[in-house]
């Protein structure tokens, strides 16, 4: 783990946590300033706490326990009065809580001694330069626009009795089910096949975002970038720890997305590495999403039966068809 990257991310966590706490504090102060009664209750709690601390300085162990119990009871009674007053003013107790980006770790990056999934993902994003994977608001399932896909069946053109719209909605449903079954080892991986501009990358981004929101980690790499990184690691004499970590994560991350399979320069070495990654992840029950512009026949011609048999046997094959969405959008905008 690169110490510089880690320290930068931890500093970001400290800043956003402090910001959330500061905003909650300011909100509370603004409400309490408008209500003398609430301010009075707050002062009572502060006064009781200070008084109790002074008593405990000279008290015996038994006396301290009794004093602490009494303080707890009194503070609870006052807090109940505060909550009642807050409700009368039209607020909820939750309105005064800090709005953390991650409620699981309260923007600390840790759950106890363990890294929170959000911290793990941020580290992956930096290591793999996946900065776009920190914001999925634009490309997510609820922004998916199936209106660009025709609702007319053209079996002669597409080789299917389904319309492009019916087909893409079915693939969307398969993708959503895949996200909710990320830990189910019986759930097959996904192979997206089809020409460019049909939504393969968009749906892959949707899947990545949904999986990350669910508390899992994801790596998204194009096949050329993936194979270049592996080649760099395997052929370097001095195994750099950062490159080694990037390589190892390909086997350990919850979801690996490989985009544009078949566009990488192919060699026996790269083929074996790709086969090793897919095999190992299948054995471990780690999920994979692969997208390609090639047909199964072209994949078979480019690689061999060992790889294609894995794809056919362990992947849910989703065939995309229809008109290039990018061309349609360009035509509409003219």
KEZA-828852 format. One line per 2 residues: number of its first residue (from 1); for each residue z negated, y negated, x of N, C-alpha, C, CB. Coordinates in steps of 0.02 Angstrom, whole numbers, plus 50000, padded with zeros to 5 digits. Atoms other than C-alpha are relative to their C-alpha. Glycine has a CB too. Example, Ala and Ser with C-alpha at 12.3 -4.5 7.8 and 13.67 -1.06 7.14 Angstrom:
% residues 2
1	50000,50059,50045,49610,50225,50615,50000,49940,50045,49938,49999,49950; 50003,50059,49958,49643,50053,50684,49963,49945,49961,50071,49977,50020
This chain:
% residues 334
1	50000,50060,50041,50000,50000,50000,50000,49937,50043,49939,50000,49953; 49995,50062,49963,50054,49832,50071,49942,49954,49981,50068,49965,49988
3	50060,50041,50014,49894,49729,50088,50019,49931,49974,49958,49993,50064; 49979,50067,50021,49988,49565,50066,50019,50000,49926,50060,49975,50042
5	49980,49994,50071,50067,49620,49901,49939,50010,49956,50050,50058,49990; 50060,49985,50039,49902,49690,49839,49957,49937,49992,49959,50056,50034
7	50042,50059,50003,49805,49532,49882,50031,49945,49956,49989,49973,50071; 49965,50048,50043,49937,49423,49798,49990,50016,49927,50075,49997,50017
9	50007,49979,50070,49927,49524,49638,49928,49991,49977,50021,50073,49992; 50070,50008,50018,49736,49527,49638,49982,49927,49989,49954,50031,50054
11	50011,50072,50008,49736,49338,49659,50028,49977,49933,50032,49961,50058; 49971,50016,50066,49850,49325,49507,49954,50023,49944,50070,50032,49993
13	50047,49974,50050,49728,49433,49409,49939,49953,49994,49977,50071,50018; 50058,50046,50000,49582,49320,49460,50017,49935,49964,49978,49985,50072
15	49979,50064,50031,49680,49165,49406,50008,50006,49925,50065,49977,50031; 49989,49995,50072,49732,49230,49236,49936,50019,49963,50055,50052,49986
17	50064,49985,50031,49559,49302,49201,49958,49936,49993,49961,50054,50041; 50037,50063,50002,49478,49136,49246,50028,49952,49948,50000,49966,50069
19	49968,50043,50049,49605,49046,49138,49979,50021,49929,50077,50003,50007; 50019,49974,50066,49565,49158,48988,49927,49983,49984,50011,50075,49996
21	50071,50016,50009,49377,49133,49013,49990,49925,49989,49959,50023,50060; 50006,50073,50005,49398,48945,49034,50024,49975,49932,50040,49966,50056
23	49973,50019,50065,49505,48929,48876,49952,50019,49944,50069,50032,49988; 50049,49978,50050,49377,49029,48776,49939,49954,50000,49979,50074,50013
25	50058,50045,49993,49237,48919,48842,50015,49932,49969,49982,49991,50074; 49982,50066,50027,49329,48758,48798,50006,50002,49924,50067,49977,50030
27	49993,49993,50072,49369,48823,48624,49931,50001,49967,50039,50063,49982; 50068,49995,50027,49187,48867,48594,49965,49932,50002,49959,50052,50040
29	50031,50066,49993,49128,48698,48658,50026,49951,49948,50011,49972,50070; 49970,50045,50049,49251,48607,48544,49973,50012,49930,50075,50007,50001
31	50026,49983,50066,49186,48700,48391,49926,49981,49994,50009,50075,49986; 50071,50012,50002,49002,48686,48436,49983,49925,50001,49967,50034,50059
33	50012,50072,49999,49017,48498,48469,50004,49969,49931,50051,49966,50046; 49992,50025,50068,49068,48474,48288,49943,50021,49955,50067,50023,49972
35	50055,49974,50041,48914,48566,48226,49934,49995,50037,50014,50074,49980; 50066,50007,49968,48740,48505,48278,49957,50063,49992,49963,49940,49970
37	50040,49940,50012,48666,48663,48202,50016,50055,50050,50012,50025,49929; 49980,49950,49951,48767,48777,48316,49974,49982,50070,50076,50007,50001
39	50026,50023,49936,48719,48672,48467,49926,50012,50007,50015,49925,50010; 50072,49988,50002,48537,48687,48416,49984,50073,50014,49971,49979,49933
41	50010,49928,49990,48550,48877,48408,50012,50019,50074,50048,50040,49954; 49984,49987,49930,48630,48881,48582,49943,49979,50046,50065,49965,50019
43	50055,50026,49959,48490,48776,48654,49938,50044,49993,49984,49927,49981; 50057,49955,50011,48360,48891,48575,50006,50063,50043,49996,50020,49925
45	49989,49940,49960,48438,49042,48660,49989,49985,50074,50072,50027,49990; 50008,50019,49930,48443,48951,48827,49926,49990,50017,50039,49936,50016
47	50071,50014,49990,48262,48895,48808,49959,50065,50002,49973,49955,49946; 50035,49936,50002,48201,49070,48762,50013,50040,50064,50023,50040,49938
49	49981,49962,49940,48295,49147,48909,49963,49974,50062,50076,49996,50012; 50035,50030,49943,48221,49024,49036,49925,50015,49997,50011,49924,50002
51	50072,49987,50009,48046,49046,48965,49984,50073,50017,49979,49985,49928; 50011,49929,49986,48062,49236,48974,50004,50015,50075,50051,50042,49961
53	49992,49990,49928,48121,49229,49155,49938,49977,50038,50062,49962,50025; 50060,50027,49968,47970,49123,49203,49941,50048,49991,49982,49930,49972
55	50055,49953,50015,47850,49245,49119,50006,50063,50042,49999,50018,49925; 49988,49937,49963,47929,49393,49207,49984,49995,50075,50073,50021,49992
57	50014,50010,49929,47897,49317,49378,49930,50025,50019,50006,49926,50018; 50069,49981,49986,47710,49354,49365,49976,50059,49958,49954,49942,49990
59	50020,49946,50046,47712,49495,49237,50003,50068,50034,50045,50000,49938; 49997,49931,49977,47680,49679,49266,50063,50033,49973,49936,50040,49978
61	49941,49964,50023,47815,49809,49238,50000,50010,49925,50006,50067,50035; 50007,49988,50073,47751,49851,49063,50010,49934,49963,49931,50031,49983
63	49994,50065,50033,47736,49666,49018,50073,49975,50002,49954,49948,50034; 49929,50021,49995,47915,49634,49079,50042,50036,49948,50027,50012,50071
65	49963,49961,50048,47981,49774,48971,49990,49974,49929,49980,50075,50003; 50016,50027,50067,47892,49705,48817,50033,49931,49991,49923,49994,49991
67	49970,50068,50004,47950,49527,48856,50076,50004,49990,49984,49960,50064; 49927,49993,50005,48131,49584,48877,50021,50025,49930,50026,50048,50053
69	49986,49976,50067,48125,49678,48712,49993,49944,49948,49954,50058,49982; 50011,50057,50046,48055,49526,48622,50057,49950,50005,49933,49966,50016
71	49944,50047,49989,48189,49416,48700,50063,50025,49966,50012,49988,50075; 49940,49970,50030,48325,49535,48644,50000,49993,49924,50005,50074,50020
73	50006,50005,50073,48260,49535,48464,50011,49928,49977,49931,50025,49977; 49994,50071,50019,48245,49345,48456,50071,49974,50008,49952,49957,50041
75	49931,50022,49988,48417,49315,48532,50047,50029,49948,50023,50020,50071; 49958,49967,50050,48494,49440,48411,49994,49964,49933,49980,50073,49992
77	50011,50035,50063,48417,49348,48263,50037,49933,50000,49925,49988,49988; 49966,50065,49996,48483,49180,48323,50076,50010,50000,49979,49963,50064
79	49928,49987,49997,48655,49256,48360,50028,50015,49931,50015,50058,50047; 49978,49985,50069,48665,49320,48181,50007,49935,49960,49949,50047,49965
81	49995,50065,50033,48631,49142,48120,50063,49962,50023,49937,49958,50013; 49939,50032,49973,48769,49079,48235,50062,50029,49968,50003,50009,50078
83	49942,49967,50030,48891,49208,48166,50010,49980,49927,49992,50076,50005; 49996,50022,50070,48849,49159,47987,50028,49929,49995,49930,50003,49968
85	49976,50070,50001,48878,48975,48026,50074,49997,50019,49958,49958,50049; 49930,49998,49978,49041,49015,48116,50046,50020,49943,50009,50047,50058
87	49960,49977,50057,49105,49108,47962,50007,49946,49948,49968,50063,49969; 49997,50055,50049,49061,48960,47851,50049,49946,50022,49929,49969,49990
89	49953,50049,49974,49165,48850,47964,50072,50025,50001,49980,49980,50071; 49933,49972,50005,49314,48967,47939,50024,50037,50062,50047,49946,49985
91	49981,49964,49940,49310,49057,48106,49975,50072,49998,49973,49964,50063; 50023,49931,49990,49290,49238,48157,49969,50006,50069,50059,50051,49991
93	50032,49989,49936,49184,49304,48297,50051,50011,50056,49953,50061,49996; 49948,49985,49952,49344,49365,48383,50035,49938,50026,50051,50047,49969
95	49967,50062,49980,49410,49187,48390,49970,49971,50064,49996,49948,49945; 50036,50028,49942,49283,49149,48526,50003,50046,50061,49927,49987,49981
97	49993,49953,49944,49326,49299,48635,50058,49978,50045,50010,50072,49975; 49944,50016,49954,49434,49272,48791,50062,50041,49982,49980,50013,50074
99	49937,49966,50016,49617,49317,48761,50030,50027,50066,50050,49953,49963; 49976,49970,49938,49651,49434,48906,50069,50030,49990,49951,50054,50025
101	49934,49970,50003,49826,49494,48946,49994,50075,49992,50041,49984,50063; 50013,49928,50006,49758,49671,48965,49929,50009,49976,50012,50038,50067
103	50067,49991,50028,49612,49713,48852,49963,50059,50031,50004,50009,49925; 50033,49941,49972,49581,49878,48940,49959,49983,50062,50053,50053,50019
105	50036,50017,49939,49531,49801,49106,49973,49929,50000,50044,50010,50060; 50023,50070,50005,49493,49623,49045,50028,49958,50058,49923,49996,50000
107	49965,50037,49947,49618,49560,49175,49963,50003,50067,50010,49928,49980; 50030,49990,49934,49520,49630,49321,50044,50045,50043,49929,50031,49994
109	49957,49953,49965,49650,49762,49365,49968,50068,50009,50019,49972,50066; 50037,49937,49989,49518,49898,49365,49962,50022,49938,49952,49993,50059
111	50043,49969,50050,49434,50016,49243,49948,50040,50040,50040,50046,49949; 50048,49970,49955,49276,50056,49339,50026,49996,50071,49986,50074,49980
113	49974,49998,49931,49333,50111,49512,50074,50015,50002,49962,50051,50041; 49929,49980,50002,49507,50161,49454,50046,49941,49982,50010,50056,49949
115	49950,50051,50015,49661,50050,49451,50022,50007,49927,50061,50005,50047; 49974,50000,50068,49713,50002,49275,50075,50012,50003,49983,49933,49962
117	49928,49987,50001,49889,50054,49224,50039,49936,50008,50020,50035,49934; 49964,50064,49994,49937,49870,49214,50005,49979,50074,49964,49945,49960
119	49998,50016,49929,49892,49846,49398,50048,50047,50037,49929,50006,50031; 49953,49953,49969,49985,50004,49448,50072,49979,49988,49988,50071,49972
121	49932,50020,50016,50139,49941,49358,50020,49936,50037,50008,49989,49925; 49984,50062,49964,50129,49768,49436,50014,50014,50074,49942,49950,49994
123	49988,49981,49931,50119,49847,49608,50070,50031,50007,49946,50050,50025; 49933,49969,50000,50273,49954,49568,50054,49947,49993,50006,50051,49945
125	49950,50053,50011,50365,49800,49505,50014,49960,50064,49976,49952,49945; 49991,50038,49938,50335,49709,49669,50032,50043,50054,49932,49973,50025
127	49974,49956,49948,50370,49858,49781,50074,50014,49989,49960,50066,50001; 49931,49984,50016,50533,49897,49690,50040,49938,49978,50003,50053,49946
129	49967,50063,50021,50576,49713,49654,50021,50003,49927,50061,49986,50044; 49986,49994,50072,50566,49749,49466,49967,49943,49963,49976,50069,49973
131	50035,50056,50030,50510,49574,49419,50017,49992,49925,50017,49935,50037; 49978,50005,50070,50609,49582,49255,49959,50047,49956,50074,50016,49994
133	50037,49952,50040,50497,49726,49201,49930,49975,49981,49994,50065,50037; 50063,50029,50021,50350,49609,49175,50007,49962,49934,49973,49953,50054
135	49989,50034,50063,50430,49535,49019,50057,50035,49963,50017,49925,50011; 49951,49963,50039,50517,49643,48889,50011,49970,49930,49979,50072,49993
137	49995,50030,50066,50518,49519,48745,50072,49997,49975,49971,49929,50001; 49931,50007,50021,50707,49502,48745,50034,50067,49987,50039,49962,50052
139	49970,49934,50009,50756,49684,48765,49947,50051,49981,50036,50022,50064; 50049,49952,50027,50644,49790,48654,50028,50026,49934,49929,49967,49990
141	49973,49966,50059,50667,49902,48503,50008,49953,49940,49955,50058,49981; 49995,50043,50060,50633,49765,48374,50052,49945,50006,49932,49969,49986
143	49945,50049,49992,50768,49651,48449,50067,50036,50004,49989,49957,50062; 49938,49960,49998,50897,49792,48449,50043,49983,49941,49984,50076,50002
145	49954,50021,50054,51047,49730,48348,50056,50051,49992,50030,49929,50016; 49950,49948,50012,51145,49875,48277,50061,49973,49962,49969,50058,49962
147	49945,50030,50036,51260,49753,48186,50065,49998,50039,49982,49931,49979; 49940,50000,49959,51381,49757,48333,50036,50067,50000,49982,49981,50071
149	49970,49933,50003,51416,49941,48299,50030,50011,49931,49946,50055,50017; 49964,49991,50062,51544,49983,48167,49968,50054,49957,50073,50017,50013
151	50026,49950,50046,51488,50077,48012,50056,50045,49973,49964,49967,49941; 49942,49961,50022,51661,50156,47995,50008,50062,50045,50064,49958,50000
153	49990,49938,49963,51691,50337,48046,50072,50002,50025,49985,50062,49955; 49933,49991,49971,51838,50365,48164,49998,50062,50044,50022,49935,50041
155	50007,49936,49965,51834,50548,48210,50054,50010,50052,50001,50057,49951; 49945,49992,49954,52003,50541,48294,49987,49962,50065,50066,49976,49969
157	50012,50043,49941,51950,50400,48412,49938,50021,50039,49994,49928,49978; 50064,49987,49967,51769,50448,48447,49979,50073,50003,49946,49961,49965
159	50016,49929,49999,51769,50635,48416,49935,50016,49965,49997,50025,50070; 50063,49989,50036,51623,50622,48295,50008,49983,49926,49943,49958,50031
161	49999,50013,50072,51597,50628,48107,49951,49945,49981,49985,50064,49961; 50047,50056,50011,51466,50492,48127,50035,49934,50017,49936,50009,50043
163	49976,50066,49982,51502,50307,48130,49963,49978,50062,49990,49948,49942; 50036,50025,49941,51456,50213,48291,49930,49974,49982,50040,49945,50033
165	50065,50027,50020,51314,50128,48194,49951,50057,49985,50008,49955,49939; 50043,49943,50015,51245,50291,48127,49977,50035,50064,50036,50050,49953
167	50015,49967,49937,51254,50365,48301,49949,49962,50041,50064,50010,50040; 50045,50039,49958,51167,50221,48390,49930,49997,49969,50028,49929,50011
169	50066,50000,50032,51028,50217,48260,49964,50067,50011,50008,49987,49924; 50029,49934,49986,51002,50403,48287,49973,50003,50072,50052,50056,49989
171	50022,50002,49930,50991,50375,48476,49938,49956,50007,50056,49973,50046; 50059,50045,49999,50868,50231,48447,49939,50039,49976,50012,49938,49954
173	50056,49960,50026,50758,50349,48343,49977,50052,50051,50020,50034,49934; 50016,49950,49948,50767,50482,48480,49962,49966,50057,50065,50033,50028
175	50033,50037,49946,50717,50351,48609,49929,49980,49981,50041,49937,50017; 50067,50019,50023,50568,50292,48506,49954,50060,50000,50003,49968,49930
177	50040,49938,50000,50508,50471,48484,49983,50020,50071,50039,50057,49964; 50011,49985,49930,50528,50497,48671,49942,49959,50028,50064,49987,50041
179	50054,50045,49975,50413,50348,48706,49932,50024,49976,50013,49928,49977; 50064,49979,50027,50277,50416,48593,49980,50070,50023,50002,49998,49924
181	50013,49931,49977,50290,50589,48674,50002,50005,50075,50050,50048,49969; 49992,50004,49928,50283,50535,48856,49959,50053,50037,49981,49932,50024
183	50043,49950,49968,50143,50660,48895,50014,50071,49976,49928,49984,49988; 49984,49934,50028,50218,50802,48795,50051,50035,50045,50028,49993,49928
185	49957,49965,49952,50291,50923,48923,50058,50036,49965,49960,50049,50041; 49947,49967,50037,50395,51005,48786,50055,49952,49978,49972,50035,49940
187	49951,50050,50019,50484,50842,48747,50051,49993,50056,49965,49932,49986; 49947,50002,49949,50651,50840,48837,50009,49929,50028,50065,50025,49970
189	49981,50064,49970,50707,50703,48955,50062,49974,49964,50014,50008,50077; 49942,50030,50034,50850,50588,48904,50057,49989,50048,49980,49934,49967
191	49939,50013,49963,51029,50582,48967,50046,49959,49955,50034,50066,50023; 49956,50045,50038,51130,50434,48904,50070,50002,50031,49972,49927,50000
193	49930,49994,49978,51319,50461,48917,50044,49955,49958,50024,50074,49997; 49953,50042,50037,51454,50337,48870,50028,49944,50042,49965,49970,49940
195	49968,50055,49963,51566,50194,48923,49954,49940,50007,50065,49979,49964; 50040,50061,49990,51501,50025,48979,49998,49958,49936,50028,49958,50059
197	50006,50046,50056,51440,49898,48853,49981,50031,49933,50063,49964,49991; 50018,49965,50063,51373,50023,48725,49925,50005,49989,50031,50069,50000
199	50072,50003,50013,51187,49991,48744,49958,50048,50040,49988,50012,49930; 50039,49951,49961,51134,50123,48871,49944,49966,50040,50046,50040,50047
201	50050,50037,49960,51047,49999,48987,49950,49965,49956,50035,49950,50047; 50045,50035,50046,50976,49901,48841,49946,50048,49974,50039,49970,49940
203	50048,49952,50025,50894,50056,48767,49954,50026,50055,50036,50058,49966; 50042,49979,49943,50833,50109,48939,49945,49948,50012,50042,50009,50064
205	50050,50053,49993,50745,49940,48953,49949,50003,49944,50035,49931,50001; 50045,49994,50058,50673,49963,48778,49949,50055,50013,50040,50016,49936
207	50044,49942,49985,50602,50132,48831,49950,49981,50054,50042,50061,50023; 50045,50019,49945,50530,50062,48993,49945,49954,49974,50040,49965,50056
209	50049,50048,50027,50445,49918,48900,49949,50034,49956,50035,49946,49962; 50045,49966,50047,50373,50031,48766,49951,50046,50037,50040,50040,49948
211	50042,49954,49961,50307,50157,48892,49947,49961,50038,50043,50041,50049; 50047,50042,49963,50226,50020,48997,49947,49971,49953,50037,49943,50037
213	50048,50026,50049,50146,49942,48842,49950,50054,49980,50037,49973,49939; 50043,49944,50019,50075,50114,48805,49951,50020,50055,50041,50059,49981
215	50048,49986,49946,49980,50112,48970,50025,50047,50053,49939,50027,49971; 49971,49956,49949,50101,50213,49076,50040,49958,50050,50045,50053,49967
217	49963,50035,49948,50201,50168,49231,50073,50022,50000,49969,50012,50069; 49929,49985,50000,50389,50161,49254,50035,49969,50060,50033,49975,49935
219	49956,50025,49947,50517,50140,49393,50071,50002,49973,49993,50041,50067; 49931,50006,50024,50692,50081,49349,50044,49983,50060,50006,49945,49944
221	49955,50011,49943,50826,50099,49484,50070,50022,49983,49973,50036,50062; 49932,49975,50005,51014,50110,49488,50007,50058,50050,50052,49943,50014
223	49990,49942,49955,51077,50270,49569,50017,49978,50071,50055,50044,49973; 49985,50021,49931,51152,50177,49720,49938,49974,50036,50054,49947,50000
225	50060,50027,49969,50990,50081,49754,49950,50056,50015,49968,49947,49955; 50047,49944,49992,50887,50239,49731,50019,50042,50061,49999,50044,49937
227	49979,49957,49945,50991,50341,49852,49998,49964,50067,50070,50026,49987; 50006,50039,49938,50997,50201,49981,49928,49998,50025,50026,49928,49989
229	50070,50002,49981,50808,50189,49978,49978,50068,50028,49957,49981,49939; 50017,49933,49977,50790,50378,49998,50030,50013,50069,50024,50054,49950
231	49967,49991,49935,50916,50379,50141,49963,49962,50055,50073,49976,49995; 50037,50041,49952,50822,50238,50227,49936,50036,50022,49982,49931,49970
233	50063,49965,49984,50660,50337,50217,50012,50064,50040,49961,50016,49936; 49989,49935,49969,50731,50506,50266,50030,49995,50070,50046,50041,49956
235	49966,50005,49936,50834,50444,50413,49964,49956,50050,50070,49974,49990; 50036,50044,49953,50709,50323,50489,49955,50042,50045,49957,49947,49961
237	50041,49964,49951,50623,50384,50646,49926,49986,49988,50019,49981,50072; 50069,50020,50013,50464,50286,50611,49990,49994,49925,49983,49932,50036
239	50010,50000,50073,50407,50327,50434,49955,49943,49978,49971,50067,49977; 50037,50058,50023,50356,50156,50372,49959,50018,49939,50047,49941,49985
241	50045,49982,50055,50206,50172,50254,50024,49972,49933,49929,49976,50014; 49976,50030,50062,50284,50054,50126,50059,50038,49971,50020,49927,50012
243	49942,49961,50023,50447,50151,50118,49978,50069,49978,50053,50006,50056; 50026,49934,50019,50351,50315,50112,49968,49997,49931,49948,50024,50052
245	50032,50007,50065,50249,50252,49965,50052,49993,49945,49953,49939,49999; 49947,50007,50049,50407,50200,49873,50032,50068,49985,50055,49950,50026
247	49969,49934,50008,50480,50373,49902,49954,50046,49960,50015,50032,50068; 50048,49956,50034,50322,50465,49845,49992,49983,49927,49933,49997,50034
249	50008,50021,50069,50311,50362,49686,50056,50027,49955,49999,49924,49996; 49945,49972,50040,50479,50433,49630,49980,50066,49968,50063,50010,50044
251	50022,49935,50026,50389,50598,49602,49937,49993,49956,49985,50047,50058; 50065,50007,50032,50224,50529,49534,50000,49953,49940,49951,49977,50049
253	50000,50049,50054,50269,50384,49418,50010,50035,49933,50056,49947,50011; 49997,49967,50066,50253,50425,49232,50072,50006,49974,49958,49962,49950
255	49930,49999,50024,50435,50379,49194,50046,49973,50055,50007,49958,49935; 49949,50022,49953,50583,50369,49312,50065,49991,49962,50009,50052,50059
257	49936,50015,50032,50741,50285,49246,50052,49990,50054,49995,49937,49954; 49944,50005,49952,50901,50311,49345,50061,49976,49962,50014,50070,50035
259	49943,50031,50035,51042,50197,49289,50064,50011,50041,49988,49924,49988; 49934,49996,49968,51228,50217,49327,50007,50060,50047,50014,49937,50040
261	49991,49939,49960,51220,50395,49392,50075,50013,50009,49965,50061,49967; 49930,49987,49987,51385,50436,49476,50035,49943,50035,50035,50016,49937
263	49970,50058,49966,51416,50263,49549,49979,49998,50074,49981,49935,49965; 50023,49999,49930,51324,50304,49711,50052,50038,50043,49930,50034,50006
265	49957,49962,49954,51421,50363,49864,49968,50069,50008,50008,49964,50069; 50028,49933,50004,51400,50550,49856,50009,50038,50066,50034,50040,49943
267	49999,49956,49942,51355,50663,50002,49956,50060,49984,49974,49963,50066; 50042,49941,50011,51276,50835,50013,49926,49983,50006,50018,50056,50050
269	50070,50021,49989,51116,50753,50077,49974,49965,49937,49995,49953,50061; 50022,50037,50059,51106,50633,49929,49995,50045,49939,50048,49942,49986
271	50002,49954,50056,51147,50771,49806,49936,50041,50002,50061,50046,50001; 50060,49959,49994,51005,50879,49872,49937,49959,49985,49995,50030,50070
273	50058,50042,50013,50883,50733,49865,49994,49986,49925,50005,49934,50039; 50000,50012,50072,50933,50693,49686,49977,50062,49962,50070,49978,49975
275	50019,49936,50031,50916,50876,49638,49925,50012,50010,50041,50058,50028; 50071,49990,49985,50745,50882,49722,49956,49956,49955,49986,49983,50075
277	50038,50046,50043,50683,50730,49625,49998,50026,49928,50030,49929,50002; 49995,49976,50069,50744,50798,49458,49960,50065,49991,50073,50011,49979
279	50035,49936,50003,50678,50974,49492,49924,49991,50001,50021,50046,50057; 50072,50010,49991,50507,50915,49550,49970,49967,49939,49986,49957,50062
281	50026,50034,50059,50484,50798,49403,50000,50046,49939,50041,49936,49986; 49998,49953,50056,50536,50932,49279,49941,50049,50005,50067,50039,49999
283	50055,49953,49989,50409,51053,49355,49933,49967,49985,50000,50026,50073; 50062,50037,50012,50273,50920,49349,49993,49974,49928,49995,49942,50048
285	50002,50026,50069,50317,50873,49170,50005,49924,49998,49937,50023,49966; 49992,50073,49997,50357,50694,49224,50068,49982,49970,49994,49974,50074
287	49940,50017,50038,50485,50609,49114,50053,49961,50040,49981,49961,49939; 49942,50032,49968,50660,50551,49167,50048,49976,49946,50035,50049,50049
289	49944,50024,50040,50793,50444,49083,50057,49985,50048,49980,49935,49958; 49941,50011,49958,50966,50449,49160,50056,49973,49957,50022,50065,50036
291	49941,50025,50036,51115,50345,49106,50061,50004,50046,49989,49928,49975; 49939,49994,49961,51295,50368,49162,50060,49982,49957,50007,50071,50028
293	49937,50014,50034,51470,50310,49118,50046,50061,50001,50036,49940,50033; 49959,49940,49993,51535,50484,49159,49986,50051,49945,49989,50031,50068
295	50009,49945,50048,51563,50630,49041,49966,50058,50036,50069,50022,49970; 50031,49941,49969,51476,50796,49069,50049,50036,50046,49975,50048,49945
297	49949,49967,49960,51638,50867,49136,50009,49964,50067,50068,50003,49963; 49993,50038,49938,51654,50726,49263,49938,50007,50044,50014,49926,49985
299	50061,49989,49962,51472,50748,49313,50002,50067,50035,49938,49995,49954; 49995,49932,49972,51505,50933,49340,50048,50000,50060,50025,50050,49946
301	49951,50004,49945,51657,50892,49448,49971,49963,50060,50064,49966,49976; 50027,50042,49946,51560,50762,49549,49943,50035,50037,49976,49933,49972
303	50057,49966,49969,51404,50867,49579,50015,50075,49999,49933,49984,49961; 49984,49930,50009,51390,51053,49543,49956,50029,49945,49991,50039,50067
305	50034,49968,50056,51317,51180,49423,49925,49993,50003,50019,50073,49997; 50073,50005,49995,51140,51164,49491,49973,49937,49966,49978,50002,50073
307	50022,50063,50030,51125,50983,49439,50017,49997,49926,50031,49940,50036; 49980,50004,50071,51224,50992,49277,49961,50049,49957,50075,50013,49994
309	50040,49953,50040,51126,51145,49222,49932,49971,49983,49992,50067,50038; 50064,50034,50013,50965,51043,49239,50009,49949,49944,49973,49966,50064
311	49987,50052,50050,51043,50903,49137,50009,50030,49931,50061,49959,50020; 49986,49969,50065,51103,51019,49000,49937,50035,49972,50058,50051,50006
313	50057,49961,50024,50946,51126,48993,49936,49961,49989,49986,50052,50048; 50064,50036,50004,50809,50995,49014,50006,49929,49974,49969,49999,50068
315	49990,50068,50025,50885,50837,48942,50029,50000,49930,50046,49961,50047; 49971,50012,50066,50921,50778,48766,50061,49955,50013,49949,49967,49949
317	49939,50037,49984,51103,50721,48785,50020,49955,49942,50057,50048,50018; 49983,50049,50051,51142,50562,48690,50067,49968,50018,49945,49946,49993
319	49933,50027,49986,51326,50514,48681,50010,49934,49962,50055,50051,49979; 49988,50067,50029,51361,50329,48653,50075,49991,49989,49972,49944,50048
321	49929,50017,50011,51525,50274,48574,50005,49940,49954,50038,50060,49970; 49988,50061,50038,51600,50122,48491,50037,49950,50042,49934,49970,49974
323	49968,50054,49962,51672,49956,48548,49950,49969,50048,50029,49946,49953; 50041,50034,49951,51605,49866,48702,49966,49940,49968,50042,49979,50061
325	50038,50053,50033,51467,49754,48633,50011,49933,50035,49925,50017,50000; 49991,50063,49963,51493,49625,48771,50067,49967,49982,49997,50014,50075
327	49935,50027,50020,51676,49606,48723,49996,49970,49930,50055,50054,50003; 50009,50025,50069,51628,49587,48539,49964,49934,50000,49962,50052,49957
329	50038,50062,49997,51500,49453,48581,50042,49943,50027,49938,50009,50043; 49957,50051,49971,51626,49361,48688,50053,49977,49950,50035,50026,50063
331	49949,50015,50050,51756,49369,48549,49970,49956,49945,50029,50064,49970; 50034,50039,50053,51630,49301,48422,49986,49929,50023,49935,50034,49979
333	50020,50066,49974,51578,49157,48535,50059,49953,50011,49962,50008,50065; 49941,50042,49988,51757,49096,48560,50018,49960,49937,50061,50043,50022
